Amino acid sequence: MDAFSDLNLFALVALKRNLAAAARELGVTPPAVSKRLAQLEQRLGVRLMNRTTRRLSLTPEGELYLANGTRILDELSELEQLVTRSRGEPTGLLRVNASFGFGRTHIAPAVSQFVERFPSIKIQLQLTERPLSLQEEGFDLGIRFGEVPDARINARLLLKNRRIVCASPAYLKQHGKPSVPHDLVHHACIVLRENDSAYGSWHFSRGKRAETVKVDGALSSNDGSIVLKWALDGQGIVVRSQWEVGGHIERGELVPLLAEWALPNADIHAVYLERNKLSAKLRTFIDFLGAYLDDTFNGGSRSRASAPHAHPSGDDHRGP
């Protein structure tokens, strides 16, 4: 058991490449982690890591130990999943990554309900501005928006979600409505500054016709919640996700525009590594999350596709 404990510790430190980060994850002090690593190296009789003041690097022996050790840990995890599946109750730790806005508003409440129903599962939810690499950062599940181009990772559609051009009634009363996408160049558009997209470029399609409009305005931000607040204040036109503005539109606080034109989709997916597709705890959580979101947005009435398919995405709430 000490060997498995040491292996888990080493794999975490190798993933973080930082003693302090690994210590925070484990809830212990960096000296305690350093001492455990030294004891492991002494027991094995080889140096596994080269330590500097800023970063750790693996020795050839460390690379060998990590590669084979990770395989052993995966096999042990699969064995535990088989055993727990036989008693009908999933157990273990799930590490979940989501974006700030959607994570706070919908994933966190879903997690709260989930652990009440499945108390044997522990969940670590990490919210980030940009999606994290599941493989490099050691996450079991990511919540992603938009297209899912990466065939190396599996994805399951949780919720259909489109982007909507909209503005407040006060703004439209003063400035009028755009009739076609190009009219937006004459309007105050509130621009979201995204890391991976052209600044102020909104992409529209209608059948086979595509049109890109370079919009501009006095206000811009890298935070979607701020952009939405400005739109509600009557400061201009925005593009936001349906999950975020649907309630405001129903209450008449925002008005949808250019309804005949479509923007790139923002469908919400659960993405996970191939090796985790048979995990009972992961499958149980994804099923629960899909049902939770369906009930939240569709009253549980929509029939949702449940079969996993290959690909995830990198869109984030900081985007639409």
Sine and cosine of phi, psi and omega as CSV:
sin_phi,cos_phi,sin_psi,cos_psi,sin_omega,cos_omega
0.00,0.00,-0.60,0.80,0.06,-1.00
-0.87,0.48,-0.61,0.79,0.00,-1.00
-0.89,0.45,-0.69,0.73,0.02,-1.00
-0.92,0.40,-0.63,0.77,0.04,-1.00
-0.89,0.45,-0.68,0.73,0.03,-1.00
-0.90,0.43,-0.64,0.77,-0.01,-1.00
-0.91,0.42,-0.67,0.74,0.06,-1.00
-0.88,0.48,-0.69,0.72,0.02,-1.00
-0.88,0.47,-0.74,0.67,-0.03,-1.00
-0.88,0.48,-0.67,0.74,0.00,-1.00
-0.89,0.46,-0.62,0.78,0.02,-1.00
-0.92,0.38,-0.71,0.71,0.01,-1.00
-0.90,0.44,-0.64,0.77,0.02,-1.00
-0.90,0.43,-0.58,0.81,0.03,-1.00
-0.93,0.37,-0.72,0.70,-0.06,-1.00
-0.98,0.21,-0.46,0.89,-0.08,-1.00
0.83,0.56,0.49,0.87,-0.06,-1.00
-0.34,-0.94,0.82,-0.58,-0.04,-1.00
-0.91,0.41,-0.66,0.75,-0.04,-1.00
-0.90,0.44,-0.66,0.75,0.00,-1.00
-0.91,0.41,-0.66,0.75,0.03,-1.00
-0.91,0.42,-0.63,0.78,0.00,-1.00
-0.90,0.43,-0.66,0.75,0.05,-1.00
-0.87,0.48,-0.65,0.76,0.00,-1.00
-0.89,0.46,-0.61,0.79,-0.06,-1.00
-1.00,0.02,-0.22,0.98,-0.03,-1.00
0.97,0.25,0.51,0.86,0.03,-1.00
-0.79,-0.61,-0.04,-1.00,-0.01,-1.00
-1.00,-0.02,0.45,-0.89,0.08,-1.00
-0.83,0.56,-0.65,0.76,0.05,-1.00
-0.87,0.50,-0.56,0.83,0.03,-1.00
-0.91,0.42,-0.64,0.77,0.04,-1.00
-0.92,0.39,-0.69,0.73,0.01,-1.00
-0.87,0.49,-0.64,0.77,0.00,-1.00
-0.91,0.42,-0.68,0.74,0.02,-1.00
-0.89,0.46,-0.66,0.75,0.01,-1.00
-0.90,0.44,-0.67,0.74,0.02,-1.00
-0.89,0.46,-0.66,0.76,0.04,-1.00
-0.90,0.43,-0.63,0.78,0.03,-1.00
-0.90,0.45,-0.73,0.68,0.01,-1.00
-0.89,0.46,-0.61,0.79,0.03,-1.00
-0.91,0.41,-0.65,0.76,0.00,-1.00
-0.91,0.41,-0.63,0.78,-0.03,-1.00
-0.99,0.14,-0.40,0.92,0.00,-1.00
0.98,0.19,0.32,0.95,0.03,-1.00
-0.64,-0.77,0.38,-0.93,0.11,-0.99
-1.00,0.03,0.79,-0.61,-0.03,-1.00
-0.99,-0.14,-0.44,0.90,-0.07,-1.00
-0.68,-0.74,0.60,-0.80,0.19,-0.98
-1.00,-0.10,0.83,-0.56,-0.09,-1.00
-0.96,-0.27,0.74,-0.67,0.17,-0.99
-0.83,-0.56,0.06,-1.00,-0.03,-1.00
-0.93,0.36,-0.39,0.92,-0.08,-1.00
-0.95,-0.31,-0.56,0.83,-0.16,-0.99
-0.46,-0.89,0.38,-0.93,0.06,-1.00
-0.95,-0.30,0.54,-0.84,0.11,-0.99
-0.72,-0.69,0.51,-0.86,-0.04,-1.00
-1.00,0.08,0.64,-0.77,0.16,-0.99
-0.98,0.20,0.20,-0.98,0.08,-1.00
-0.82,0.57,-0.62,0.79,0.04,-1.00
-0.92,0.39,-0.59,0.81,0.04,-1.00
-0.92,0.40,-0.65,0.76,0.05,-1.00
-0.87,0.48,-0.68,0.73,0.01,-1.00
-0.90,0.43,-0.71,0.70,-0.01,-1.00
-0.89,0.45,-0.64,0.76,-0.01,-1.00
-0.93,0.36,-0.71,0.70,-0.06,-1.00
-0.88,0.48,-0.76,0.65,-0.02,-1.00
-0.97,0.24,-0.55,0.84,0.02,-1.00
-0.92,0.39,-0.62,0.78,0.04,-1.00
-0.88,0.47,-0.64,0.77,0.04,-1.00
-0.88,0.47,-0.68,0.73,0.01,-1.00
-0.90,0.44,-0.67,0.74,0.01,-1.00
-0.90,0.43,-0.63,0.78,0.05,-1.00
-0.89,0.45,-0.67,0.74,0.01,-1.00
-0.91,0.42,-0.62,0.79,0.05,-1.00
-0.91,0.42,-0.65,0.76,0.03,-1.00
-0.89,0.46,-0.68,0.73,0.03,-1.00
-0.89,0.46,-0.63,0.78,0.02,-1.00
-0.89,0.45,-0.70,0.71,0.02,-1.00
-0.89,0.46,-0.62,0.79,0.02,-1.00
-0.90,0.43,-0.63,0.78,0.03,-1.00
-0.90,0.44,-0.66,0.75,-0.01,-1.00
-0.92,0.39,-0.74,0.67,-0.03,-1.00
-0.92,0.39,-0.52,0.85,0.03,-1.00
-0.89,0.45,-0.54,0.84,-0.03,-1.00
-0.93,0.36,-0.43,0.90,0.04,-1.00
-0.99,-0.14,0.03,1.00,0.14,-0.99
0.97,0.23,0.22,0.98,0.00,-1.00
-0.74,-0.67,0.94,-0.35,0.01,-1.00
-0.92,0.38,0.49,-0.87,-0.01,-1.00
-0.55,-0.83,0.22,-0.97,0.06,-1.00
0.90,-0.44,-0.12,-0.99,-0.05,-1.00
-0.96,-0.27,0.71,-0.71,0.12,-0.99
-0.88,-0.47,0.78,-0.63,0.08,-1.00
-0.96,-0.29,0.87,-0.50,-0.15,-0.99
-0.87,-0.50,0.71,-0.70,0.06,-1.00
-0.91,-0.42,0.73,-0.68,0.05,-1.00
-0.57,-0.83,0.19,-0.98,0.02,-1.00
-0.99,0.16,0.30,-0.95,-0.11,-0.99
-0.86,0.51,-0.84,0.54,-0.11,-0.99
-0.90,0.44,-0.82,0.57,-0.02,-1.00
-0.92,0.38,-0.58,0.82,0.01,-1.00
-0.89,0.45,-0.72,0.69,0.01,-1.00
-0.91,0.40,-0.69,0.72,-0.16,-0.99
-0.97,0.25,-0.62,0.78,-0.15,-0.99
-0.81,-0.59,-0.61,0.79,-0.05,-1.00
-0.95,0.30,-0.69,0.72,0.00,-1.00
-0.87,0.50,-0.72,0.69,0.06,-1.00
-0.88,0.47,-0.60,0.80,0.03,-1.00
-0.90,0.43,-0.67,0.75,0.03,-1.00
-0.88,0.48,-0.66,0.75,0.00,-1.00
-0.86,0.51,-0.71,0.70,0.02,-1.00
-0.93,0.37,-0.59,0.81,-0.06,-1.00
-0.90,0.44,-0.71,0.70,-0.06,-1.00
-0.94,0.33,-0.38,0.93,0.12,-0.99
-0.93,0.37,-0.60,0.80,-0.01,-1.00
-0.99,0.16,-0.54,0.84,-0.04,-1.00
-0.81,-0.59,0.97,0.24,-0.10,-1.00
-0.92,0.38,-0.22,0.98,0.00,-1.00
-0.99,0.12,-0.10,1.00,0.03,-1.00
-0.97,-0.23,0.73,-0.68,0.11,-0.99
-0.97,-0.24,0.62,-0.79,-0.03,-1.00
-0.79,-0.61,0.78,-0.63,0.18,-0.98
-0.96,-0.28,0.91,-0.42,-0.01,-1.00
-0.97,-0.26,0.87,-0.49,0.03,-1.00
-0.89,-0.45,0.86,-0.50,0.01,-1.00
-0.99,-0.14,0.72,-0.70,-0.03,-1.00
-0.67,-0.75,0.35,-0.94,0.03,-1.00
-0.94,0.34,-0.63,0.77,0.01,-1.00
-0.87,-0.50,0.52,-0.85,0.00,-1.00
-0.87,0.50,0.63,-0.78,0.03,-1.00
-1.00,-0.07,0.44,-0.90,0.09,-1.00
-0.96,0.29,0.85,-0.53,0.00,-1.00
-0.88,0.47,-0.68,0.74,-0.07,-1.00
-0.94,0.35,-0.76,0.65,-0.10,-1.00
-0.96,0.29,-0.54,0.84,-0.07,-1.00
-0.99,-0.14,-0.06,1.00,0.09,-1.00
0.97,0.24,0.54,0.84,0.03,-1.00
-1.00,-0.10,0.53,-0.85,0.04,-1.00
-1.00,0.09,-0.52,0.86,-0.16,-0.99
-0.52,-0.85,0.63,-0.78,0.10,-0.99
-0.79,-0.61,0.59,-0.80,0.09,-1.00
-0.98,-0.21,0.88,-0.48,-0.13,-0.99
-0.81,-0.59,0.43,-0.90,0.01,-1.00
-0.92,-0.38,0.57,-0.82,0.18,-0.98
1.00,-0.07,-0.40,-0.92,-0.03,-1.00
-0.92,0.39,0.34,-0.94,-0.07,-1.00
-0.80,-0.59,0.99,0.14,-0.19,-0.98
-1.00,0.06,-0.26,0.97,-0.15,-0.99
-1.00,0.00,0.96,-0.29,-0.08,-1.00
-0.96,0.29,-0.13,0.99,-0.01,-1.00
-0.98,0.19,-0.24,0.97,-0.06,-1.00
-0.83,-0.56,0.62,-0.79,0.01,-1.00
-1.00,0.10,0.46,-0.89,0.03,-1.00
-0.61,-0.79,0.55,-0.84,0.11,-0.99
-0.81,-0.59,0.77,-0.64,0.02,-1.00
-0.92,0.38,0.84,-0.55,0.05,-1.00
-0.99,-0.12,-0.61,0.79,-0.11,-0.99
-0.35,-0.94,0.77,-0.64,0.13,-0.99
-0.94,0.34,0.67,-0.74,-0.10,-0.99
-0.42,-0.91,0.84,-0.54,0.00,-1.00
-0.93,-0.35,0.34,-0.94,0.09,-1.00
-1.00,-0.01,0.57,-0.82,-0.09,-1.00
-0.76,-0.65,0.72,-0.70,0.17,-0.99
-1.00,0.09,0.77,-0.64,-0.06,-1.00
-0.43,-0.90,0.27,-0.96,0.04,-1.00
-0.42,-0.91,0.25,-0.97,0.00,-1.00
-0.98,0.22,0.42,-0.91,0.07,-1.00
-0.85,0.53,-0.58,0.81,-0.01,-1.00
-0.90,0.45,-0.69,0.73,0.02,-1.00
-0.90,0.44,-0.71,0.70,-0.05,-1.00
-0.92,0.39,-0.54,0.84,0.05,-1.00
-0.90,0.45,-0.57,0.82,-0.03,-1.00
-1.00,0.08,-0.56,0.83,-0.15,-0.99
-0.90,-0.44,-0.18,0.98,-0.03,-1.00
0.99,0.13,0.17,-0.99,-0.02,-1.00
-0.99,-0.16,0.62,-0.78,0.16,-0.99
-0.95,0.31,0.65,-0.76,0.00,-1.00
-1.00,-0.09,-0.52,0.85,0.02,-1.00
-0.70,-0.72,0.33,-0.94,-0.05,-1.00
-0.80,0.59,-0.61,0.79,-0.07,-1.00
-0.90,0.44,-0.39,0.92,0.03,-1.00
-0.88,0.47,-0.35,0.94,-0.04,-1.00
-0.89,0.45,-0.39,0.92,0.00,-1.00
-0.92,0.40,-0.30,0.95,0.01,-1.00
-0.99,-0.15,0.11,0.99,-0.02,-1.00
-0.91,-0.42,0.33,-0.94,0.13,-0.99
-0.99,0.15,0.95,-0.32,0.01,-1.00
-0.97,-0.26,0.72,-0.70,0.01,-1.00
-1.00,0.00,0.90,-0.44,-0.21,-0.98
-0.99,-0.17,0.73,-0.68,0.11,-0.99
-1.00,-0.04,0.82,-0.58,0.01,-1.00
-1.00,0.03,0.97,-0.23,-0.01,-1.00
-0.98,-0.20,0.50,-0.87,-0.07,-1.00
-0.94,0.34,-0.58,0.81,-0.19,-0.98
-0.93,-0.38,0.30,0.96,0.00,-1.00
-0.72,-0.69,0.38,-0.92,0.00,-1.00
-0.90,0.44,0.74,-0.67,-0.08,-1.00
-0.90,0.43,0.82,-0.58,0.10,-1.00
0.95,0.31,0.29,0.96,0.03,-1.00
-0.98,-0.21,0.88,-0.47,0.03,-1.00
-0.95,-0.32,0.79,-0.62,-0.12,-0.99
-0.96,-0.27,0.86,-0.51,-0.03,-1.00
-0.90,-0.44,0.44,-0.90,0.12,-0.99
-0.60,-0.80,0.49,-0.87,0.04,-1.00
-0.52,-0.85,0.98,-0.19,-0.14,-0.99
0.91,0.42,-0.82,-0.58,0.01,-1.00
-1.00,0.00,-0.07,1.00,-0.04,-1.00
-1.00,0.01,0.72,-0.69,0.04,-1.00
-0.83,-0.56,0.57,-0.82,-0.02,-1.00
-0.55,-0.84,0.75,-0.66,0.07,-1.00
-0.93,-0.37,0.77,-0.63,-0.03,-1.00
-0.90,-0.44,0.77,-0.64,0.08,-1.00
-1.00,-0.01,0.96,-0.28,-0.07,-1.00
-0.99,-0.14,0.26,-0.97,0.00,-1.00
-0.43,-0.90,0.26,-0.97,0.02,-1.00
-0.02,-1.00,0.08,-1.00,-0.06,-1.00
-0.97,0.24,-0.36,0.93,-0.12,-0.99
-0.89,-0.45,0.65,-0.76,0.12,-0.99
-0.47,-0.88,0.41,-0.91,0.01,-1.00
-0.39,-0.92,0.32,-0.95,0.11,-0.99
-1.00,-0.08,0.10,1.00,-0.05,-1.00
-0.90,-0.45,0.84,-0.55,-0.05,-1.00
-0.90,0.43,-0.56,0.83,-0.01,-1.00
-0.91,0.40,-0.61,0.79,0.04,-1.00
-0.92,0.39,-0.70,0.71,0.03,-1.00
-0.85,0.53,-0.69,0.73,0.02,-1.00
-0.89,0.45,-0.69,0.72,0.01,-1.00
-0.86,0.50,-0.66,0.75,0.03,-1.00
-0.90,0.45,-0.63,0.78,0.04,-1.00
-0.90,0.45,-0.68,0.73,0.04,-1.00
-0.89,0.45,-0.48,0.88,0.04,-1.00
-0.98,0.20,-0.06,1.00,0.02,-1.00
1.00,0.07,0.37,0.93,-0.07,-1.00
-1.00,0.08,-0.21,0.98,0.00,-1.00
0.31,-0.95,-0.21,-0.98,-0.06,-1.00
-0.98,-0.17,0.64,-0.76,0.00,-1.00
-0.75,-0.66,0.26,-0.96,0.21,-0.98
-0.90,-0.43,0.86,-0.50,0.03,-1.00
-0.68,-0.73,0.25,-0.97,0.01,-1.00
-0.97,0.25,0.50,-0.87,0.01,-1.00
-0.85,0.53,-0.63,0.78,-0.02,-1.00
-0.88,0.48,-0.46,0.89,-0.08,-1.00
-1.00,0.00,-0.57,0.82,-0.11,-0.99
-0.96,-0.29,-0.12,0.99,-0.06,-1.00
-0.81,0.59,-0.71,0.70,0.00,-1.00
-0.91,0.41,-0.63,0.77,0.02,-1.00
-0.91,0.42,-0.60,0.80,0.04,-1.00
-0.93,0.37,-0.68,0.73,0.02,-1.00
-0.87,0.49,-0.57,0.82,-0.02,-1.00
-1.00,0.07,0.00,1.00,0.02,-1.00
0.98,0.18,0.19,0.98,-0.01,-1.00
-0.99,0.16,-0.40,0.92,0.10,-1.00
-0.73,-0.69,0.47,-0.88,-0.01,-1.00
-0.87,-0.50,0.82,-0.58,0.04,-1.00
-0.95,0.32,0.57,-0.82,-0.06,-1.00
-0.80,-0.59,0.35,-0.94,0.09,-1.00
0.78,0.63,0.75,0.66,-0.11,-0.99
-0.89,0.47,-0.42,0.91,-0.02,-1.00
-0.98,0.18,-0.12,0.99,-0.01,-1.00
-0.95,-0.32,0.58,-0.82,0.00,-1.00
-0.94,-0.34,0.51,-0.86,0.12,-0.99
-0.94,-0.33,0.27,-0.96,0.06,-1.00
-0.79,0.61,0.68,-0.73,-0.10,-1.00
-0.92,0.39,0.39,-0.92,0.02,-1.00
-0.80,-0.60,0.61,0.79,0.00,-1.00
-0.82,0.57,0.57,-0.82,-0.09,-1.00
-0.98,-0.18,0.83,-0.56,-0.04,-1.00
-0.85,-0.52,0.50,-0.86,0.26,-0.97
-0.99,-0.12,0.83,-0.55,-0.02,-1.00
-0.90,-0.44,0.56,-0.83,-0.08,-1.00
-0.40,-0.92,0.36,-0.93,-0.03,-1.00
-0.96,0.28,0.45,-0.89,-0.02,-1.00
-0.83,0.56,-0.62,0.78,-0.08,-1.00
-0.93,0.37,-0.28,0.96,-0.04,-1.00
-0.99,-0.15,0.06,1.00,-0.16,-0.99
-0.92,0.39,-0.38,0.92,0.00,-1.00
-0.99,-0.15,0.08,1.00,-0.02,-1.00
-0.92,0.40,0.82,-0.57,-0.01,-1.00
-0.90,0.43,-0.66,0.75,-0.03,-1.00
-0.92,0.39,-0.63,0.78,0.00,-1.00
-0.93,0.36,-0.72,0.69,0.00,-1.00
-0.88,0.47,-0.65,0.76,0.01,-1.00
-0.90,0.44,-0.67,0.74,-0.02,-1.00
-0.93,0.37,-0.68,0.74,0.00,-1.00
-0.90,0.44,-0.67,0.74,0.06,-1.00
-0.86,0.51,-0.71,0.70,-0.01,-1.00
-0.90,0.44,-0.70,0.71,-0.04,-1.00
-0.91,0.42,-0.65,0.76,0.04,-1.00
-0.88,0.48,-0.70,0.71,0.02,-1.00
-0.91,0.41,-0.62,0.78,0.00,-1.00
-0.89,0.46,-0.73,0.68,-0.01,-1.00
-0.93,0.37,-0.61,0.79,0.05,-1.00
-0.87,0.49,-0.70,0.71,0.00,-1.00
-0.92,0.39,-0.62,0.78,-0.03,-1.00
-0.92,0.40,-0.69,0.72,-0.12,-0.99
-0.99,-0.17,-0.42,0.91,-0.08,-1.00
-0.82,-0.57,0.15,0.99,-0.02,-1.00
0.92,0.40,0.34,0.94,0.01,-1.00
0.96,0.29,0.17,0.98,-0.12,-0.99
-1.00,-0.05,-0.22,0.97,-0.08,-1.00
-1.00,0.08,0.63,-0.77,0.11,-0.99
-1.00,0.05,0.90,-0.45,-0.11,-0.99
-0.96,-0.26,0.67,-0.74,0.07,-1.00
-0.91,0.41,0.71,-0.70,-0.07,-1.00
-0.89,-0.45,-0.17,0.99,-0.04,-1.00
-0.96,0.27,0.72,-0.70,0.03,-1.00
-0.94,0.34,0.53,-0.85,0.08,-1.00
-0.67,-0.75,0.34,-0.94,-0.11,-0.99
-0.99,0.12,0.78,-0.62,0.21,-0.98
0.68,-0.73,0.52,-0.85,0.23,-0.97
-0.77,-0.64,-0.23,-0.97,-0.06,-1.00
-0.55,-0.83,0.11,-0.99,0.01,-1.00
-0.85,-0.53,0.33,0.94,0.05,-1.00
-0.96,0.27,0.45,-0.89,-0.12,-0.99
-0.64,-0.77,0.37,-0.93,0.00,-1.00
-0.86,0.50,-0.43,0.90,0.05,-1.00
-0.89,0.46,-0.34,0.94,0.23,-0.97
-1.00,-0.07,-0.08,-1.00,-0.07,-1.00
-0.88,0.47,0.00,0.00,0.00,0.00
